């Protein structure tokens, strides 16, 4: 959660920082809007590319905690360096470093949660982990916006600092807090040993009667789920016009999904420990079909708030059980690489979902939501037909 708070600070702060005139220099022939988008998007792109590599490397060394600590340290340094970033080239370099740091922490942390769990409690543990990360991502933007607007600040011994420096410093402190917590309270499981076997990420199933590998299938389901997750954010203006509302109601609609997903993930994850993972994943994806479609049909703010709340509940039924099931199915010593399939899919889904909405909205308000509903249906069919029933 502390790590997520620090990272999500920057989603709000960086565009304001660039627009404030603090950053100057060559735009590489691009507009300021486009370079801002590249700065923000570079994090997810670099992280997605590096996660399978860092996950595999943590498998080979058998040292998850070390990767988490190195990644958090790199985050802390990068967050602090923003206070000196006065050029677009430096912003891009720091953002790249953050993407590498995320790849180091995410895959190793997921592997740790999986390996510190048993099949009897892995779903609940994954739910708790995801819930705290979501809380961090929800709190960060609210806190950073208030911090930037409230500046400048007069601090003892330091003097006056503006809101941007305060936000970057607090993001660095959040990473430092994460380092302290992990250093003192986390240890690698005794049975986690270096694994030099060939990395196993299959696309084709080795199970008779199945076509797709089950972990790869869960990755596709996560991709489709997270694409639906990201449909609303890029079309805030269109949503506000359609529903005759302002920014405050939009923020409630956007947050409703995150809040309901954060609350329900530990509960659903624990239930999947008792009743099995696959049933929750399939039901969650099936429920997403009418819910996402209803978002595209909403004409009143309460319609969208209700739909987004239900969307979060359904997404919670997919994500925590899918991570737990992937952990159940992962080959011993290869959890880092194999769980990276789902973490990469989630990150790419957020990016693809935003792109889908931005492109498809021109054909009608309902079109991106209809596509999102269809993808959820495809995901449900794939999981139902390609993933074996695996009850702990």
C-alpha positions in Angstrom: 0.0 0.0 0.0 2.8 2.4 0.9 4.5 1.6 -2.4 1.2 2.2 -4.3 0.6 5.5 -2.6 4.0 6.8 -3.7 3.5 5.6 -7.3 0.0 6.9 -7.7 1.0 10.3 -6.4 2.8 10.9 -9.8 -0.3 10.2 -11.9 -1.8 13.5 -10.8 1.4 15.4 -10.1 3.5 14.8 -13.3 1.0 16.4 -15.8 0.7 19.4 -13.5 4.5 19.6 -13.1 5.0 19.5 -16.9 2.3 22.1 -17.5 3.7 24.4 -14.7 6.7 25.4 -16.7 9.2 23.7 -14.3 10.3 21.5 -17.2 11.9 23.0 -20.3 14.0 21.9 -23.3 13.6 19.9 -26.5 10.2 18.2 -27.0 11.7 15.9 -29.6 9.4 17.5 -32.2 6.3 16.4 -30.2 3.5 18.4 -28.7 3.5 19.0 -24.9 0.3 16.9 -24.6 1.8 14.0 -26.4 5.1 14.1 -24.5 3.1 14.1 -21.3 1.3 11.0 -22.4 4.5 9.3 -23.3 6.0 10.2 -19.9 3.0 8.7 -18.1 2.7 5.7 -20.4 6.4 4.8 -20.4 6.2 3.5 -16.9 3.7 0.7 -17.8 5.4 -0.1 -21.0 8.8 -0.6 -19.5 7.4 -2.5 -16.5 5.4 -4.9 -18.8 8.5 -5.6 -20.9 10.7 -6.2 -17.9 8.4 -8.2 -15.6 8.9 -11.7 -17.2 12.7 -11.1 -17.1 12.8 -9.9 -13.5 10.4 -12.7 -12.5 12.6 -15.3 -14.1 15.7 -13.8 -12.6 14.2 -14.0 -9.1 13.4 -17.6 -9.8 17.0 -18.4 -10.8 18.4 -16.7 -7.7 15.7 -17.9 -5.3 15.8 -14.5 -3.6 12.4 -12.7 -3.7 13.0 -10.3 -0.8 16.2 -9.0 -2.4 14.4 -8.0 -5.6 11.6 -6.3 -3.7 14.1 -4.2 -1.7 16.2 -3.3 -4.7 13.1 -2.3 -6.6 11.8 -0.2 -3.7 15.2 1.5 -3.3 15.2 2.4 -7.0 11.7 3.8 -6.6 12.8 5.9 -3.7 15.8 7.4 -5.6 13.7 8.0 -8.7 10.9 9.7 -6.8 13.4 12.0 -5.1 15.2 12.8 -8.4 12.0 14.4 -9.8 12.8 17.4 -7.6 15.8 18.0 -10.0 14.1 17.1 -13.2 14.1 20.2 -15.4 14.1 18.6 -18.9 11.9 16.1 -20.8 14.9 13.8 -21.4 15.5 13.5 -17.6 11.8 12.9 -17.0 11.8 10.1 -19.5 14.9 8.6 -18.0 13.5 8.7 -14.4 10.2 7.2 -15.6 12.1 4.4 -17.3 13.9 3.7 -14.1 10.5 3.6 -12.3 9.2 1.0 -14.8 12.3 -1.2 -14.1 11.7 -0.8 -10.3 8.1 -1.8 -10.7 9.1 -4.9 -12.6 11.5 -5.8 -9.8 8.9 -5.4 -7.0 5.7 -6.6 -8.6 6.8 -10.1 -9.8 8.9 -10.8 -6.7 6.1 -9.7 -4.3 3.5 -11.8 -6.1 5.8 -14.8 -6.0 6.4 -14.1 -2.2 2.7 -14.0 -1.5 2.2 -17.2 -3.4 5.1 -19.0 -1.8 4.2 -17.9 1.7 0.7 -19.2 1.2 -0.7 -22.7 0.9 -3.5 -23.8 -1.4 -5.8 -23.4 1.6 -5.3 -19.7 2.0 -3.7 -18.4 -1.2 -6.9 -16.8 -2.5 -7.4 -14.8 0.7 -3.8 -13.7 0.8 -3.9 -12.5 -2.8 -7.1 -10.7 -2.1 -5.6 -8.9 0.9 -2.5 -8.0 -1.2 -4.6 -6.6 -4.1 -7.0 -4.7 -1.7 -4.1 -2.9 0.0 -2.6 -1.9 -3.4 -5.9 -0.6 -4.6 -6.3 1.4 -1.4 -2.9 2.9 -2.0 -3.7 3.8 -5.6 -7.0 5.4 -4.5 -5.5 7.5 -1.7 -2.4 8.6 -3.6 -4.0 10.9 -6.2 -6.3 12.5 -3.6 -3.4 13.3 -1.3 -1.1 14.5 -4.1 -3.7 16.8 -5.5 -4.2 18.4 -2.1 -0.5 18.6 -1.5 0.2 20.4 -4.7 -2.6 22.9 -4.3 -1.7 23.6 -0.6 1.9 24.6 -1.4 4.3 26.3 -0.8 5.3 25.0 2.6 7.7 26.5 5.1 9.6 23.6 6.8 12.1 23.9 9.8 15.8 23.7 8.7 14.7 23.2 5.0 12.9 26.4 4.3 10.2 27.0 1.7 9.3 24.3 -0.8 6.6 24.2 -3.4 3.8 21.7 -3.7 5.6 19.7 -6.4 8.8 19.2 -4.3 6.6 18.2 -1.3 4.7 15.6 -3.4 7.9 14.1 -4.8 9.5 14.0 -1.3 6.5 12.3 0.2 6.5 9.7 -2.7 10.1 9.0 -1.9 9.3 8.7 1.8 6.5 6.2 1.0 9.0 4.0 -0.8 11.4 4.4 2.2 8.6 3.2 4.5 8.1 0.2 2.2 11.8 -0.7 2.4 11.7 -0.5 6.2 8.6 -2.7 6.5 9.9 -5.3 4.1 13.4 -5.3 5.6 12.1 -6.0 9.1 9.0 -8.1 8.6 9.5 -10.2 5.4 11.7 -13.2 4.9 12.1 -15.6 1.9 10.4 -18.9 2.5 12.9 -21.6 3.5 11.8 -23.9 0.6 12.5 -21.2 -2.0 15.6 -22.4 -3.7 17.5 -21.2 -6.9 15.9 -22.7 -10.0 18.0 -23.0 -13.1 15.5 -25.0 -15.1 14.3 -23.6 -18.4 11.7 -21.0 -18.0 8.2 -22.5 -18.5 5.6 -20.1 -20.0 3.5 -22.1 -22.4 0.9 -21.0 -24.8 -0.3 -24.4 -25.8 -1.8 -26.7 -23.2 -0.2 -30.1 -22.3 -3.6 -31.2 -20.9 -5.5 -33.6 -23.1 -8.6 -32.0 -24.6 -7.3 -28.4 -24.0 -5.8 -26.0 -26.5 -4.4 -23.1 -24.4 -2.2 -23.4 -21.3 -4.2 -22.6 -18.2 -1.9 -19.9 -16.9 -1.8 -18.2 -20.3 -5.6 -18.5 -20.4 -5.9 -16.8 -17.0 -3.6 -14.1 -18.4 -6.0 -13.5 -21.3 -9.0 -13.3 -18.9 -7.1 -10.8 -16.7 -6.3 -8.8 -19.8 -9.9 -8.6 -20.9 -11.1 -7.8 -17.3 -8.6 -5.0 -16.9 -9.5 -3.5 -20.3 -13.1 -3.1 -19.0 -11.6 -1.7 -15.8 -10.0 1.2 -17.8 -12.8 2.2 -20.2 -14.2 5.2 -18.3 -11.1 7.4 -17.5 -10.2 8.6 -21.0 -13.8 9.8 -21.8 -14.5 12.0 -18.7 -15.8 14.9 -20.8 -18.2 12.7 -22.8 -19.4 11.0 -19.7 -20.1 14.3 -17.9 -21.9 15.7 -20.9 -24.1 12.5 -21.3 -25.0 12.3 -17.6 -25.2 16.1 -17.1 -22.8 16.1 -14.2 -19.6 17.7 -13.0 -16.1 16.4 -12.1 -17.2 15.5 -8.5 -19.8 12.9 -9.6 -17.3 11.5 -12.1 -14.8 11.0 -9.4 -17.4 9.2 -7.4 -18.2 6.9 -10.4 -14.5 6.3 -11.0 -13.8 5.5 -7.4 -16.9 3.3 -6.9 -15.2 0.5 -8.8 -11.9 0.7 -6.9 -13.7 0.9 -3.5 -15.9 -2.1 -4.1 -13.1 -4.1 -5.6 -10.8 -3.3 -2.6 -13.4 -4.3 -0.1 -14.5 -7.5 -1.8 -11.2 -9.0 -2.9 -10.1 -10.4 0.5 -13.6 -11.9 1.0 -13.9 -13.4 -2.4 -10.3 -14.6 -2.3 -11.0 -16.4 1.0 -14.2 -17.9 -0.4 -12.2 -19.2 -3.4 -10.0 -21.1 -0.9 -13.0 -23.0 0.2 -15.1 -23.4 -2.9 -12.5 -23.3 -5.7 -11.1 -20.6 -8.0 -12.6 -21.3 -11.4 -16.2 -20.9 -10.5 -15.6 -17.4 -9.2 -13.6 -16.4 -12.2 -16.2 -17.6 -14.7 -19.1 -16.0 -12.8 -17.2 -12.7 -12.4 -16.5 -12.6 -16.2 -20.1 -13.5 -17.1 -21.5 -10.8 -14.7 -19.2 -8.2 -16.4 -21.0 -8.6 -19.7 -24.3 -6.9 -18.7 -22.7 -4.6 -16.2 -20.2 -3.1 -18.7 -23.0 -2.8 -21.3 -25.2 -1.0 -18.8 -22.4 1.5 -18.3 -22.6 2.4 -22.0 -26.4 2.7 -21.6 -26.4 4.9 -18.5 -28.2 8.2 -18.7 -28.2 9.2 -15.0 -25.3 9.6 -12.6 -26.8 7.0 -10.2 -26.9 4.5 -13.1 -23.2 4.8 -13.6 -22.4 4.7 -9.8 -24.5 1.5 -9.5 -22.9 -0.1 -12.5 -19.3 0.8 -11.5 -19.9 -0.6 -8.0 -21.2 -3.9 -9.4 -18.2 -3.8 -11.9 -15.8 -3.7 -9.0 -17.5 -6.6 -7.3 -17.3 -8.7 -10.5 -13.7 -7.7 -11.2 -12.8 -8.8 -7.6 -14.3 -12.2 -8.4 -11.9 -12.5 -11.3 -8.6 -11.0 -10.2 -7.8 -12.5 -6.7 -8.9 -16.0 -7.6 -7.1 -15.9 -11.0 -3.8 -14.9 -9.2 -4.4 -17.6 -6.6 -5.1 -20.3 -9.3 -2.0 -19.3 -11.2 0.0 -19.7 -8.0 -1.6 -23.1 -7.5 -0.7 -24.2 -11.0 2.8 -22.6 -11.1 5.7 -25.0 -11.2 7.7 -24.9 -8.0 10.5 -22.4 -8.2 9.0 -20.6 -11.2 6.3 -18.6 -9.5 8.0 -15.3 -10.4 8.0 -15.9 -14.2 4.6 -17.6 -14.4 2.7 -15.1 -12.2 4.3 -12.3 -14.3 1.9 -13.5 -17.1 -1.0 -12.1 -15.1 0.7 -9.0 -13.8 1.8 -8.0 -17.3 -1.7 -8.8 -18.6 -3.3 -6.5 -16.0 -1.0 -3.6 -16.9 -1.4 -4.0 -20.6 -5.1 -4.3 -20.2 -5.3 -0.9 -18.5 -3.3 0.6 -21.4 -5.3 -1.2 -24.2 -8.6 -0.3 -22.5 -7.8 3.4 -22.5 -6.7 3.2 -26.2 -9.9 1.2 -27.0 -12.1 3.9 -25.5 -10.3 6.8 -27.0 -10.6 5.2 -30.5 -14.0 3.6 -30.4 -16.0 6.5 -28.7 -16.2 8.3 -32.1 -18.6 5.5 -33.3 -21.0 6.1 -30.5 -20.9 6.2 -26.7 -22.0 2.6 -26.2 -19.4 1.1 -28.7 -16.3 0.8 -26.4 -18.6 -0.6 -23.6 -20.1 -3.1 -26.0 -16.6 -4.2 -27.1 -15.6 -4.5 -23.4 -18.7 -6.7 -22.7 -17.9 -8.9 -25.7 -14.3 -9.4 -24.5 -15.5 -10.3 -21.0 -17.7 -13.0 -22.6 -14.8 -14.3 -24.6 -12.7 -14.5 -21.4 -15.5 -16.4 -19.6 -15.6 -19.0 -22.5 -11.8 -19.4 -22.5 -11.6 -19.9 -18.7 -14.6 -22.3 -18.7 -13.2 -24.4 -21.6 -9.4 -24.2 -21.1 -8.8 -24.0 -17.4 -9.1 -27.3 -15.4 -11.2 -27.3 -12.3 -8.7 -26.9 -9.4 -10.3 -26.9 -5.9 -7.8 -26.5 -3.0 
